[in-house]
């Protein structure tokens, strides 16, 4: 496994938002750590489930925290 290299902001500007940790029963042992500028992490969870990710069941939110800077 290679050393973790943080990515750039993926098009999101730095600023306030929510950092979240998601799990999915279809992928045991894996977590998705992400960030969103949406006011509610459920909006992002719906985007991931209904979008092109192809997961068969919705994500569960393990943790969601507001942050002053999500970069």
C-alpha positions as CSV (number, residue, x, y, z in Angstrom):
1,X,0.0,0.0,0.0
2,X,1.4,3.4,-0.9
3,X,1.7,6.3,1.5
4,X,-1.4,8.5,1.7
5,X,-1.2,11.7,-0.3
6,X,-3.9,14.3,0.4
7,X,-5.8,15.4,-2.7
8,X,-6.6,19.0,-3.6
9,X,-10.0,20.3,-2.9
10,X,-11.6,18.5,-5.8
11,X,-13.2,21.7,-7.0
12,X,-14.6,22.6,-3.6
13,X,-13.4,25.9,-2.2
14,X,-12.1,26.0,1.3
15,X,-14.6,27.2,3.8
16,X,-17.2,26.0,6.2
17,X,-19.0,22.7,5.7
18,X,-19.5,19.2,7.0
19,X,-17.0,16.4,7.3
20,X,-18.7,13.0,7.3
21,X,-17.9,9.3,7.7
22,X,-20.2,6.9,5.9
23,X,-20.5,3.1,5.8
24,X,-22.5,0.8,3.6
25,X,-23.6,-2.8,4.4
26,X,-22.9,-3.7,0.8
27,X,-19.2,-2.9,1.5
28,X,-18.3,-4.3,4.9
29,X,-15.1,-3.0,6.5
30,X,-14.9,0.1,4.3
31,X,-15.7,3.7,5.2
32,X,-16.1,6.7,3.0
33,X,-14.7,9.9,4.5
34,X,-15.8,13.0,2.7
35,X,-16.9,16.6,3.0
36,X,-19.8,18.7,1.7
37,X,-20.9,22.3,1.6
38,X,-24.5,21.2,1.9
39,X,-26.3,22.0,5.1
40,X,-27.3,18.4,5.7
41,X,-25.1,15.4,5.0
42,X,-28.1,13.4,4.0
43,X,-28.2,15.4,0.8
44,X,-24.7,14.1,-0.1
45,X,-25.7,10.5,1.0
46,X,-28.7,10.6,-1.4
47,X,-26.4,11.9,-4.2
48,X,-24.0,9.0,-3.6
49,X,-26.8,6.4,-3.5
50,X,-28.9,7.7,-6.4
51,X,-25.9,8.7,-8.5
52,X,-23.4,6.7,-10.6
53,X,-21.8,5.0,-7.6
54,X,-23.8,1.8,-8.2
55,X,-24.2,0.9,-4.5
56,X,-27.3,-1.4,-4.0
57,X,-28.3,0.1,-0.6
58,X,-28.1,3.6,1.0
59,X,-25.2,4.7,3.1
60,X,-25.3,5.0,6.9
61,X,-23.8,8.1,8.5
62,X,-21.5,7.2,11.3
63,X,-20.3,10.7,12.0
64,X,-21.0,14.2,10.7
65,X,-19.3,17.3,12.1
66,X,-19.4,20.9,11.1
67,X,-16.0,22.4,10.3
68,X,-14.9,26.0,9.7
69,X,-12.7,24.9,6.9
70,X,-13.3,21.6,5.0
71,X,-10.2,21.8,2.8
